[in-house]
């Protein structure tokens, strides 16, 4: 694996783990803590990074009531699904988290 991909995977794992911190802090903010599903869209090798982030988060936060659904797409399919969701102006079609390179959104 190239150094660029290693750095990207590390950044993805850190970003996803940081996002999951809302689960641990939900009692402090008065948010619903009854659980739910956090959906993550990722492509290719980045879905493995997302799954690793979920694994690390669950290990560090065993009382978290959320479940995590990592959905693996091909990059073109992921970009197309995001574009459709954004064009429809419906947040219900979007995942809670996704990973893609920013050059696809120019």
C-alpha atoms as an extended CHARMM CRD file, in Angstrom:
* protein
*
       106  EXT
         1         1  UNK       CA              0.0000000000        0.0000000000        0.0000000000  PROA      1               0.0000000000
         2         2  UNK       CA              1.3870000000        3.3980000000       -0.9370000000  PROA      2               0.0000000000
         3         3  UNK       CA              2.1300000000        6.0390000000        1.6890000000  PROA      3               0.0000000000
         4         4  UNK       CA             -0.7080000000        8.1740000000        0.2710000000  PROA      4               0.0000000000
         5         5  UNK       CA             -3.2410000000        5.3740000000        0.7970000000  PROA      5               0.0000000000
         6         6  UNK       CA             -1.9270000000        4.7080000000        4.3090000000  PROA      6               0.0000000000
         7         7  UNK       CA             -2.3140000000        8.3660000000        5.2120000000  PROA      7               0.0000000000
         8         8  UNK       CA             -5.8140000000        8.4610000000        3.7090000000  PROA      8               0.0000000000
         9         9  UNK       CA             -6.8650000000        5.3340000000        5.6010000000  PROA      9               0.0000000000
        10        10  UNK       CA             -5.5210000000        6.7810000000        8.8480000000  PROA      10              0.0000000000
        11        11  UNK       CA             -7.3990000000       10.0380000000        8.2690000000  PROA      11              0.0000000000
        12        12  UNK       CA            -10.6080000000        8.1480000000        7.4800000000  PROA      12              0.0000000000
        13        13  UNK       CA            -10.3360000000        6.0310000000       10.6320000000  PROA      13              0.0000000000
        14        14  UNK       CA             -9.6950000000        9.1220000000       12.7730000000  PROA      14              0.0000000000
        15        15  UNK       CA            -12.5240000000       11.1090000000       11.1840000000  PROA      15              0.0000000000
        16        16  UNK       CA            -15.0270000000        8.3200000000       11.6230000000  PROA      16              0.0000000000
        17        17  UNK       CA            -13.9490000000        7.6760000000       15.2090000000  PROA      17              0.0000000000
        18        18  UNK       CA            -14.2910000000       11.3790000000       15.9870000000  PROA      18              0.0000000000
        19        19  UNK       CA            -17.7830000000       11.3980000000       14.5070000000  PROA      19              0.0000000000
        20        20  UNK       CA            -18.7860000000        8.4640000000       16.6700000000  PROA      20              0.0000000000
        21        21  UNK       CA            -17.9070000000       10.4590000000       19.7740000000  PROA      21              0.0000000000
        22        22  UNK       CA            -21.4110000000       11.9410000000       19.6290000000  PROA      22              0.0000000000
        23        23  UNK       CA            -22.6730000000        8.5670000000       20.8110000000  PROA      23              0.0000000000
        24        24  UNK       CA            -20.5520000000        8.7440000000       23.9470000000  PROA      24              0.0000000000
        25        25  UNK       CA            -21.5440000000       12.3610000000       24.6020000000  PROA      25              0.0000000000
        26        26  UNK       CA            -25.2540000000       12.0130000000       23.8500000000  PROA      26              0.0000000000
        27        27  UNK       CA            -26.2970000000       11.9850000000       27.5080000000  PROA      27              0.0000000000
        28        28  UNK       CA            -24.5270000000       15.3030000000       28.0640000000  PROA      28              0.0000000000
        29        29  UNK       CA            -26.4800000000       17.0380000000       25.2900000000  PROA      29              0.0000000000
        30        30  UNK       CA            -29.8940000000       15.5470000000       26.0080000000  PROA      30              0.0000000000
        31        31  UNK       CA            -30.0200000000       13.7300000000       22.6590000000  PROA      31              0.0000000000
        32        32  UNK       CA            -31.8970000000       10.4900000000       22.2280000000  PROA      32              0.0000000000
        33        33  UNK       CA            -29.7490000000        7.6230000000       23.5200000000  PROA      33              0.0000000000
        34        34  UNK       CA            -32.1660000000        4.8160000000       22.6900000000  PROA      34              0.0000000000
        35        35  UNK       CA            -29.8990000000        3.6630000000       19.8890000000  PROA      35              0.0000000000
        36        36  UNK       CA            -30.2350000000        3.6180000000       16.1600000000  PROA      36              0.0000000000
        37        37  UNK       CA            -28.3030000000        2.8680000000       13.0320000000  PROA      37              0.0000000000
        38        38  UNK       CA            -25.4190000000        4.9740000000       11.7630000000  PROA      38              0.0000000000
        39        39  UNK       CA            -25.0030000000        4.3790000000        8.0460000000  PROA      39              0.0000000000
        40        40  UNK       CA            -21.5870000000        4.8300000000        6.4420000000  PROA      40              0.0000000000
        41        41  UNK       CA            -21.0810000000        4.7920000000        2.6730000000  PROA      41              0.0000000000
        42        42  UNK       CA            -17.5420000000        4.0680000000        1.5040000000  PROA      42              0.0000000000
        43        43  UNK       CA            -15.8500000000        2.6190000000       -1.5210000000  PROA      43              0.0000000000
        44        44  UNK       CA            -13.1390000000        0.0780000000       -2.1550000000  PROA      44              0.0000000000
        45        45  UNK       CA            -10.4100000000        0.0620000000        0.5070000000  PROA      45              0.0000000000
        46        46  UNK       CA            -12.0370000000        2.8710000000        2.4750000000  PROA      46              0.0000000000
        47        47  UNK       CA            -14.9050000000        0.6250000000        3.5060000000  PROA      47              0.0000000000
        48        48  UNK       CA            -12.3080000000       -1.5250000000        5.2780000000  PROA      48              0.0000000000
        49        49  UNK       CA            -11.0470000000        1.6050000000        7.0420000000  PROA      49              0.0000000000
        50        50  UNK       CA            -14.6120000000        2.4730000000        8.0730000000  PROA      50              0.0000000000
        51        51  UNK       CA            -15.1610000000       -1.0440000000        9.4200000000  PROA      51              0.0000000000
        52        52  UNK       CA            -11.8940000000       -0.7890000000       11.3760000000  PROA      52              0.0000000000
        53        53  UNK       CA            -13.0200000000        2.5570000000       12.8270000000  PROA      53              0.0000000000
        54        54  UNK       CA            -16.3120000000        0.9780000000       13.9110000000  PROA      54              0.0000000000
        55        55  UNK       CA            -14.4180000000       -1.9080000000       15.5000000000  PROA      55              0.0000000000
        56        56  UNK       CA            -12.1400000000        0.4720000000       17.4130000000  PROA      56              0.0000000000
        57        57  UNK       CA            -15.0580000000        2.6310000000       18.4960000000  PROA      57              0.0000000000
        58        58  UNK       CA            -17.0980000000       -0.3360000000       19.7530000000  PROA      58              0.0000000000
        59        59  UNK       CA            -14.0970000000       -1.6030000000       21.7090000000  PROA      59              0.0000000000
        60        60  UNK       CA            -13.5740000000        1.7950000000       23.3530000000  PROA      60              0.0000000000
        61        61  UNK       CA            -17.3160000000        2.4070000000       23.9180000000  PROA      61              0.0000000000
        62        62  UNK       CA            -18.9250000000       -0.9370000000       24.7930000000  PROA      62              0.0000000000
        63        63  UNK       CA            -22.1130000000        0.7110000000       26.1130000000  PROA      63              0.0000000000
        64        64  UNK       CA            -22.9260000000        2.5450000000       22.8830000000  PROA      64              0.0000000000
        65        65  UNK       CA            -26.4580000000        1.6230000000       21.8290000000  PROA      65              0.0000000000
        66        66  UNK       CA            -25.9270000000        2.4660000000       18.1480000000  PROA      66              0.0000000000
        67        67  UNK       CA            -25.3130000000       -0.0710000000       15.4400000000  PROA      67              0.0000000000
        68        68  UNK       CA            -23.1900000000        0.7380000000       12.4190000000  PROA      68              0.0000000000
        69        69  UNK       CA            -23.9100000000       -0.1990000000        8.8280000000  PROA      69              0.0000000000
        70        70  UNK       CA            -20.9100000000        0.1480000000        6.5120000000  PROA      70              0.0000000000
        71        71  UNK       CA            -22.0960000000       -0.0140000000        2.8960000000  PROA      71              0.0000000000
        72        72  UNK       CA            -19.4200000000       -0.7190000000        0.2950000000  PROA      72              0.0000000000
        73        73  UNK       CA            -19.9000000000        0.7630000000       -3.1850000000  PROA      73              0.0000000000
        74        74  UNK       CA            -17.7680000000        1.0920000000       -6.2550000000  PROA      74              0.0000000000
        75        75  UNK       CA            -16.4850000000        4.6760000000       -6.4440000000  PROA      75              0.0000000000
        76        76  UNK       CA            -18.6030000000        5.6040000000       -9.4770000000  PROA      76              0.0000000000
        77        77  UNK       CA            -21.7370000000        4.1760000000       -7.8720000000  PROA      77              0.0000000000
        78        78  UNK       CA            -21.0730000000        6.0490000000       -4.6190000000  PROA      78              0.0000000000
        79        79  UNK       CA            -20.5850000000        9.3510000000       -6.4310000000  PROA      79              0.0000000000
        80        80  UNK       CA            -23.7690000000        8.8110000000       -8.4590000000  PROA      80              0.0000000000
        81        81  UNK       CA            -25.8440000000        7.9970000000       -5.3500000000  PROA      81              0.0000000000
        82        82  UNK       CA            -24.5380000000       11.1020000000       -3.5940000000  PROA      82              0.0000000000
        83        83  UNK       CA            -25.2670000000       13.3140000000       -6.5980000000  PROA      83              0.0000000000
        84        84  UNK       CA            -28.8100000000       11.9730000000       -6.8540000000  PROA      84              0.0000000000
        85        85  UNK       CA            -29.4320000000       12.5140000000       -3.1410000000  PROA      85              0.0000000000
        86        86  UNK       CA            -28.0410000000       16.0390000000       -3.2590000000  PROA      86              0.0000000000
        87        87  UNK       CA            -29.9390000000       16.9250000000       -6.4380000000  PROA      87              0.0000000000
        88        88  UNK       CA            -33.2100000000       15.6870000000       -4.9490000000  PROA      88              0.0000000000
        89        89  UNK       CA            -32.6890000000       17.9540000000       -1.9230000000  PROA      89              0.0000000000
        90        90  UNK       CA            -33.6560000000       15.0800000000        0.3620000000  PROA      90              0.0000000000
        91        91  UNK       CA            -31.4760000000       14.4150000000        3.3800000000  PROA      91              0.0000000000
        92        92  UNK       CA            -33.3410000000       11.1400000000        3.9260000000  PROA      92              0.0000000000
        93        93  UNK       CA            -31.4600000000        9.6440000000        0.9800000000  PROA      93              0.0000000000
        94        94  UNK       CA            -28.0410000000       10.5060000000        2.4220000000  PROA      94              0.0000000000
        95        95  UNK       CA            -26.0270000000        8.3310000000        4.8080000000  PROA      95              0.0000000000
        96        96  UNK       CA            -24.8620000000        9.6020000000        8.1700000000  PROA      96              0.0000000000
        97        97  UNK       CA            -21.2500000000        9.4830000000        6.9440000000  PROA      97              0.0000000000
        98        98  UNK       CA            -19.5590000000        8.9400000000        3.6080000000  PROA      98              0.0000000000
        99        99  UNK       CA            -16.0660000000        8.9410000000        2.2230000000  PROA      99              0.0000000000
       100       100  UNK       CA            -15.0810000000       10.1480000000       -1.2110000000  PROA      100             0.0000000000
       101       101  UNK       CA            -12.3560000000       12.3360000000       -2.6890000000  PROA      101             0.0000000000
       102       102  UNK       CA            -13.3040000000       15.9920000000       -3.0130000000  PROA      102             0.0000000000
       103       103  UNK       CA            -12.4340000000       16.2400000000       -6.7190000000  PROA      103             0.0000000000
       104       104  UNK       CA            -15.6790000000       14.3990000000       -7.4570000000  PROA      104             0.0000000000
       105       105  UNK       CA            -17.7340000000       17.3100000000       -6.1510000000  PROA      105             0.0000000000
       106       106  UNK       CA            -16.4410000000       20.1480000000       -8.3060000000  PROA      106             0.0000000000
